[in-house]
Amino acid sequence: VKGLTNREGGTRTSPSMNDYRIPGTPNFDNNAPMRVGFSPGELNGGKGYINVQLAELKIWQAAIPEKDIQTYSCDATMDESHPYYSFLVGYWPMLEGSGNVLKDVGGPYEANMTLSGVYAWEDFTDLICSPSNTNLGTLVPKNSDIPTQILSFFNIARQDKWGLDGRVWIAN
């Protein structure tokens, strides 16, 4: 099992890769319900509960190379453009915010999960990772955008001879 975390050298804005080897030879071909956040007797001594905060869960039917996991770890989307989309078994983005059902929005089985036990919904930022410095200028307004935005607000068409290179951020 491979996961990204802000523990063991990682931070919230720059997560680190961690491996967990399932002990023994688990039998995945069974009728037992899948459990997330519970491992009887495996972690935390005999308690079996894992204290985690999950933002999303993806299960693949193939081992994804670590390089590709890191490349797509900050991508909050999952669609056919992802190079391993055809290997996706289930995708639970955990965006419900309330209730006890996690919807599988990407897997072929549409296997929703039912939450039980002690859990709490907490707001999590839509921006999973910090934007890179190379494209920061495309994510926030610049001074050159102000005149263009004001003209747009008053429904005044911009003319090329004015030489404005700003961008309109709010269309309505």
N, C-alpha and C positions, 0 to 999 in steps of 0.2 A: 504494500500500500504506500503510495507516495502522496505527500501533502505539502502545501505551502503554509508557513506559519511565521508569526512575529517573534517566536521564541528561538533559543539556541543560535544567537548571532543575527537574527533577522529583526527588522523593524516593521511597523505598520505600513510604511511607505515603500519598504524594500524587503519583502518577505524572503525567508530562506527556505530551501528545499530540505525536507526531512523524509526519511524512509522508515517504515515500520514493517518488519517481516512477521507475518502471521505464523505463530509457532505450529510445529507439526505439519500435517498434511490435511488441511481443512476439506471437508466434503461440501462442495458448493452445489451439488446436485441433490437437493433435499426439499422438503415442503415446509421447513421452518421459516418464520417471517424474518425479513432482513431487519437488523437493528443498527441504528446509527447512534453512537455515543454510549454504547454498552458493550462490555466484554467481560463475561462472568469469570472472575478470578484471574484475568490476564493482566490487568493494569490496576494501579492503586491498591495493591494487596488483594485481600479477599472481597473488597467492596464491589468491584466490577463496574463502577460508574466512572465515566471519563468526563471531566469538567472541561468542556470545549465551547467555543463560540463559533458557529458555522455561518458563513455568508452565502455559500452555494455548495452543491454537491454534484459531481459528474462521475458517472461510472462508465468505463470503456470495456469493450470485449477484447482489447489488445493492449499490450504494454506500450505506452506513449514515451518516446525518448525524452529524457530530462530537459534537453535544450528546447524542445517544442513546448513542454509544460511551462517552462519559464517564459518563453516568447508569448504565449497566450494567457498567462496567469492574470494579467491586468485587463484582459478583454472581457467586458461584461456582457458580451453577446454570444450566442451559440446558434449558428445557422449553417446552411450548406457550404458557405465559403470557408469554413474551418477545414483544414486538411484531413482531419481525422473524424469528421462528422459521421461518415458511414460506419465507424466503429463505436459510436455512442450507444450505450444501452439505456441510460437514463440521465436526465438533467433536471435537477430541482434547484431553481434560482433563489428560492426562499424569499420571495417578494410579497407574500400574502400579508404579513404584518399582524395578523390575528387569526384566531380559529385554531383547529387542530389538524388541518390537512395541508400537506406540502404537495403541490401539483407538479407532476412530471411533464414538462413542456417540450422536451426534445427527444425523448426515447421512443423507440418503436412500440413499446409495450404499454405506454401511458399508465405507468404504475405509480399512482398517487400514494403518498405515505401518510399514515395517521400518527400524530404525535400523542404520546402518553407519558405518564410519569411527571416529574417536575421539570418544567421548561418555562421560558419567558421570551417574549418577543421584544427585541430592542432595535431601535433605528440604527441602520448601518449606512454609511455614506455611499452614494451612487458612484463616487470616484474611488474605486478600489485602490488604485496606486496613484502616486503623484505623476502629473504630466511631465514629459521630458522637457528639458530646457530648449530643445531644438524647435518645438512647435508651440511653445507657450504663447507666443504672439498671436497665434490663430485662435486661442481660447479666451482671451480677454480683450476688451476694447482698448484702443490706442487713442492718443490725442487727435490723430488725423481722422478718426471716426466721428468725432463730436459734431463738426459742421454737417457732415453727411447725414447723421442721425437726426439733427434738428430739421434739416430740409425735408427729410422723409416724414417727420412728424407733422409738418405743415402741408404735406402733399405737394411740395414743390419739386418738380422734376429737375434732376441734376443735369447740367449741360457740360459737355466735354471741354468747352473753352475755359471753364472755371478751373480745370486741373485738379479737382478733388480726387484723392485716391483712397478715401476712407470707405469703411464698410458699414452697412445698415445692420444693426444687431436685433432690433425689435421691429417686426414688420407691421404690427397692428397697433 
